[in-house]
Amino acid sequence: MSPSLLKPSGSSPRTYILLMGRNRRNQEPLTAYDIAKKRVEEKKQFYRHLSSYVVMSAFFYMINYLSSPGQWWFYWPMLGWGVGLAFHYVNIFGIPGLIEEMSPEWEEKQIQAELRRLEKKGMDISKPAPREEKPLELKELEKRKKESWDDNELV
């Protein structure tokens, strides 16, 4: 089955890359079910990561409150962990609002909009004929004989 047949409309570029992947064990192309299962597993891992972040935030807060209530330090490890969690989120779900902008469908829509705009200005929007490519004229390089010694070294 062709990867383009599996590609859902409006999907992220990451999903498209997954669709072009192969099963590592037997090198067969991935099915839609395999891709869906992989995405669900990735989302499940993210939610586990998020829940452990929330639990550990509360745990660090309680340790901080009970051990040194005047000096707040619990947010420093949570800040670092939060950055990692944010990267995990972007890796799984993408940047909100940016997914549509990176899809091939969005690109095609933008091309059509630009063509309509140019047509309103009176420009000819017919596709140009393919250009003939002229072969490059390159000189043949001469192979230099590389000697493995230096004449100054000979006795």
N, C-alpha and C positions, 0 to 999 in steps of 0.2 A: 504494500500500500504506500502510495506516495506521501511524503511529509506534507505537501501542500493540501492534500485531501484531509489530513487530520487537523490542520490548523484552524482553530475556531476563530470566528470574526471577532475583532476587538481584543485579541489576546496580546499579552505582553511579549516583547522580544525574547525574554527569558523562556517563556512557554514555547516559543517557536524553536529556540535552541534545543530545548528538551525534546521536542517532537522530532528533531533530526537525529537524536541520539540512538544508541544501540544498547541492547542488553549486554552487559559486560561478560556474563557467563558464557553465552553461546553466540554472541555477535549477531543475533537476529534483530531486525528493526523492532523498536518498541511499539507496542500497540497503544491505542487510546486508553485502554484500561490500565496498562502499566504506568503511563504518564499520570493519569488521574490518581492512581494509588501512591505514586511517588510524591505528588503535590500534597495529598492529604497527610502523608507521613511527615513531610516538611512542616506543614501547618501545625500538626500535633506536637512536633518538637519545639516549635516556637512557643506554643501555649504552655508547654511544660517549663520552658525557660522563663516565660513571663510569670508563671505562678511561683517558681522558686525565687525569682527576684522580689516579688511582693512579700513572701514569707521571710526571706532573709533581711529585707528592709525592716520589717517589724522586729525581727530578732536583734539586729544591730541597734535599732532605736532603744529597745529595752535594755540591752547591755550598756549602752551609753547613758541612759537615764539613771540606771541603778548604780553604775560605777563612778561616773563623773558628770553629774547633771549640769554643772556650770560650764563645761567645755564640750561643745558639740562637735563630734568628729564623725558620726555615723554616716553623714551624707557624702564624705569623700569616697569610701569604697562603693557606695551606691551610685555616685556620679560616674565612676569608671565602668561599673557594671552596666549602668544605664546606657552609656555610649555603645557598649558591645551589644546590648539588647536592641538599640536603635538600628545598628548595622544588620543585625539578624532580621529585624522587621523589613528593612528595605530589600534585603536579599530574597525574602519570601514573597512579600506583597508588592514590592516596588514603591516608588515615590508617588504618593497620591497626586493625581492630576497630570503626572508626567507619562504614565503608561500609554494613554491615548496618543500623546504626541510622538511617541517613538514607534508606533505600529505602522506597518506598511499601508493599512487602510487610511490612517490619518495623512500619511504622506501623499497618497493618491488623491485624497480629497483636497489637499492644499494645492496640488498641481492643477487640478480641475478649476479651483477657485482663481488661481493666477491666470490660467488660460482665459477664463470668462472676463477677468478684469482687462487683460490685454486686448481681447476681442472688442470690448466696449470702447477702447481707445482707438480702434480702427486698424489694429495690426492683424496681419495674416497669421492665423494660428495653425495652419495646416502643417503636418509633420514634414520636415525637410527630407529630401532624398538622402540616402546613405552616402557618405563621402567615400571616394576611393582613396585608399591608403597607398601612398607612394613608397616603394621600398627604399630603405636608407642605403646610401652608398658609403660603405665603410672600407677603409683600407685593410688589407690583410696584415696582421701583425706578424713580424718575423720572429721566429723562435730564436732566442739567444742561446748559444751554447754556454751552459753554466759549467765552469771548471771548478773542481772541488779543491783547488790549491791556488795559492798566490805565487806569482813568479818570484817575488822577493824572498820567499821562504826556501827556494831551491838552493842547494849548495853546489 
